[in-house]
């Protein structure tokens, strides 16, 4: 199955990007994961939505071709990072490539709450008419105190977190197959 990953951080040592890489490697027998370069997208511009720049066309095509979307994102100021919202705004117009797409949201932060507030907002955004994505129900992945759960290479060293992720990824696969 093809997973397109949207990462809400461009930071070189991003915990969230490392988690996406960890997932890509650990579950490679079930999924191929491609991280989409949402940092290359221009700011959404309604004047360009019917004839968007090449980077936007490519991005939308990759979302369309994916069997499902994995979003791995930090929380910025109790909400969704602008870079991620911008990418979602592009896919929410004209050809609606996210509509009906299975989505799994994952978030990590050094704080205790592990992006809870971001994901509450993100869930609302993904339910907007132009987006209409299908968020995996009953599985919420908030990885708090992430700096204590990962080594320098990006390997998740906390066994409980890995076990939990194993279960969620299995559920996500079943969910995608049911669509
Ligand atoms: C943060 N951070 C943060 N953390 C959190 O739990 N809730 C929040 O609202 C915020 N707000 C916030 C705003 C901005 C602008 C920055 C730069 C950071 C801290 C954040 O969780 C931390 O920097 C993570 O390490 C960012 O994720 P990556 O880049 O490691 O994936």
Boltz pocket constraint, residues with backbone or C-beta under 6 A from the ligand:
constraints:
  - pocket:
      binder: B
      contacts: [[A, 9], [A, 10], [A, 11], [A, 13], [A, 14], [A, 15], [A, 16], [A, 17], [A, 73], [A, 74], [A, 75], [A, 76], [A, 77], [A, 78], [A, 79], [A, 108], [A, 109], [A, 110], [A, 111], [A, 113], [A, 114], [A, 115]]
      max_distance: 6.0
